[in-house]
């Protein structure tokens, strides 16, 4: 069933602005594959998409995420099982780019406002990395909107421990920053591994550089990436996490050096009844370990309970 549209304002975006594979993946969408919905949410316009069919799922992705990037196999897996609402967070992609600093509460309230805009009273929420931090704030600030919460590759901040301080890499040139991020994403990518796997390593670097180039010619987007990192730096839900009452699952990559398993285990242990599981992979374990996607889908659908965190 298509979502009810509540007072949406659409701005047409040219089909050429989006890769063909992204346009194909959008069925079913609001209007046509050549139109990306742009909805007014609070003080900005938010670019969003709805794909797939099934229970409602709000997907909140990581730092610098942009809907113009081609969908992954994991995106297609989710869309085969859920009606997935994804969006460019403020300052990113085709969403509005405010000229002011933002807080984690801003990002969370944007997500709640987007649910209002598409007429969804409630949804399962999947938060990854920075999006997992936003998802925590959403669940704490708007608990009735979150049917169940799945957090991946993220942290609580504060006394619970934080993810790697990515703002410290902001002064590096693009390629040096990409190389650092790749090493942090998977602790197995040591200098020795890089020397032993030069073609694979270069391919990863090339992919990372290509991702950075998307929007690189937009000074406002570059400025808002820094604002996103600044908000991330202040993230701290530790003292409030015990208030969560919806089902919560936390998934971690065993080799993630950005959000370490230790930090993610503490996050899960702070929430009564939360499940915790590690997978054979790094920050993007869900595209590396074949067993991850089914477990994530089960947690989002509520069909298989996880073992509570210690």
N, C-alpha and C positions, 0 to 999 in steps of 0.2 A: 504494500500500500504506500502511495506517495504521501509525504508529510503535508500537513495543512500549511499553507503559506499565510503568514500573518503580517500584513502591512509591509511587505518587502518592497524595496526600491531596487530595481535592476539597472546596472550600467553595462552596456554591451562591450565585450572585450573580443578583439579579433581572434579568430581561430588560429591564425598563424602565430599568435603569442604563446601558444601551448603546443608541445610536441604531439604528433599524431597519435602516438601510443597512449598518451595521457587522455586525449579526447575520446579515444575508443573505450578506455577503461571506465568512462563515466556513466555508461548506461546502467540503470536509469538515472537521469539527472532532472533538474527542474524544468528546463524548456528544451533546448536542443544541444547537441554536442558542440555547437559553435558559440555558445553563450555560457559564461561563467557567472553564477549569481554573485552579485555584490550587494550586501545587505548593510543597512545602517545599524550599528550596535554602539550604544552609548555615544561617545564623542568622535567615533571614526567609522569608516566603511571597512567591512570585512569581506574578503574574497573567500568563498567556500565551495565545496562540492559535496554531493551525495552520490554514493555508488553502492551497488550491491542490493541484496534483498535479505530480510530476516530481522531479528531483534535489533533494536536501535543501539548504535555504538557511537560515542563521541571519541574521536581520535585526536590526541594533543601531542604534537611531535616536538623535536628537540631544537636546539639553538640554530637559528638561521634556516629552518625548514621552509620550503617553498613549493607550492603546488605545481609550479611549472616543471619540476623535475619529473622524469618518467616514473611510473609506479614500479615497485619492486614485486617480486613473487609473493612476498609477505602481504603487501597491499591487496593483491589479487586473492590470496587465500582468505583474508578477512572479508572481502567483498562477496565471496562465494557463500558466506555464512551469516553475514550481518548487513544491515543497512548502515553504512558507515558515513558519518558526517565528519569531514576533515576541513581544515581552514588554515589560511595564512595568518599567523598571529600579528598583532599590531606592529607596524614597522617593517614587515617582511612581505616579499612577493608582491601580489596585487592589492594587498590591504593598505589602508591609510597609514601614513608615516608621520606621526605627530612630532612636533618639534620640541618635545619636553621629555624629561626623565619619567620613567614608569616604575611602578612597584609590582611585586608579585601579585598583590591584590588587584591591580589593574588587569593583568593577564587573566586572572581567575574570573573576574567580573565580566570580561569580554566573552569568555566561554559560556557563562550563564546567560548573558545577553543573546548570544548566538542561538542557544536552545530556545529562548523566547521567540526569536525572529523566525525560526522554522517551525514553531508550534510543537516542540517536544517538551513535555512536562518533565520527563525523566529519561535517563539512558544509562547504560553501562559506560564506563569511562576507562580508556586506555591511555596512560601517560608514559611517555618515553623520555628519559634524560631530562633536559630542561622542562619538557612537557610533563614529566612526572612530578616535578616541583609545582608546576601550575595546577596539575590535577589534585595534588594534596590541598592546595589553597582552595580550589573549587569545592572539594568535598567538605572542607572545614567551614567555609563561608556560606555554602549553599547545599547542605547535606541532603535535602529532600530531592534535589535534582539528580543525585548519583545513586543509581540502583545497586551497582557494585563497582569496585575500583580495582584495577590492575595496574601496578607500577613496575616499570622496567628500567634498569640502569640509571637509578636515581638515588637521592639521599634526602634525609630529613634536615640537615644543617644543624647549626647550634651544637648543643652537647651531644647530639647523636652522630656527629661527624658529617663532613661536607664532601661533595664531589671535588675533583681537582679544580683549583682556581684558574679557570681558563682566561680570566681577565689578565693574568700575568703574561700570557702569550700574545697579547694584542699588539705589542710593539714590534714583533718579529715580522720579517717580510713574509709574503704569502706562502712561498714554498717551504720555508723553515717552519712556519706554523703548521702547515699540513703534515709535514714529517713528524713533528712533535705530537700532533693529535692522533696520528696513526699508531705511534708507539704507545700512547696512553690508552688507545682503544683496545689494544691486545698486548699484554705483557710478554707474549711469546715472540713478538717482532723485535728481537734484540739485534744489535749490530751484527752479531754472528749469523743470525737468521737472514738478515738483509743481504749479507755477502753470499750466503748459500743459495738465495732465491732472488737474484737480481731482477729477472723479468717480472716475477710476481710483485716484488716491491715497487718497481717502477710503474707497473699498472695501477697499483693502489694510489701512488702519488699522483699519477695523471688523472685518475678519477676524482681525487680530492681537489686538485687544481681546477678541474672542470666545474665542480660544484661551487667553488668560490667565485668563478667568473660569472655565474648567474646573478645578475643584479649588481655586478661590480662597477658598472658605469653609472650607477644611481647613487649620488652622494648621500641622499636621504636614507637609503637602505643601509649603506655602510655606517652611517651615524647611529641608526637604530639597532644595528648589531651590537654596537658598543653599549647602547642603553640596555639591551637585553642582558648582556654580560654584567652590567652594573646591578641590575635587579637580581640576577642570579646570585651575585655576591652576597646579597642581604637575605637570601632565603633561609628561613628558620621556622620549621613547624614543630620542633621536638616537644615543646611543652604542651602543645595543643592536640597532638596526635591521639592521646587516650580518649578524646571525645568522639572519635569516629565510631559509628555503630553499623555501617553497611559492611557487607562482606568485602574483605581486602586480601589481595594476593600480591606478593612481591617476587619478582623474577630477576635473577642476576646472572651475569656471565662470569664463569670461574676465573677468567684471565683479564677481567676488566680492571684497568688501572685508573680509569676516570672516576667511576663510582665503584669502589672496591666491594667485593662480597662481604667483607667485615662491616662496612658502613651500611650496606643494604640489609644485612642480617639484623643490625641494631634497629633499623627503621621498622622492619617487620615485628620485632619483639616489643616494640613500643605500642602496638595496636592489638587490642584484645582479639584473639581468635584469628589473627592474620596468618595466612599461609606463606611459606617461603620455599623457594627451590632454586638451585643453581644448575646451569647448563654449560656444556662444553663449548665455550666461545668467549668472546670479549664483549665490548660495549654493544655490539650488534649481534649478540648470540642468537637472536631469533631468525637470522638469515644464515647462520652457520651450523647450528645444531638442528637436525631434522625433527627431533622430538619436541622442540620448543613451540612451534606454531600450534600443534594440536593441544598442548597443555594450556597455552594462552587462551585459545578459543574456548576450551572447556571451562576455564576460570571465568571468562567473560559471560559465558552462557549459564554458568552455575551448575553444570551437570556433574562435575567431579570435584569434591572438596580436597584441598591440599592439607598436608600435615601442618599443624600450627607451628609457628616459629618457637624456638626454645627461649 
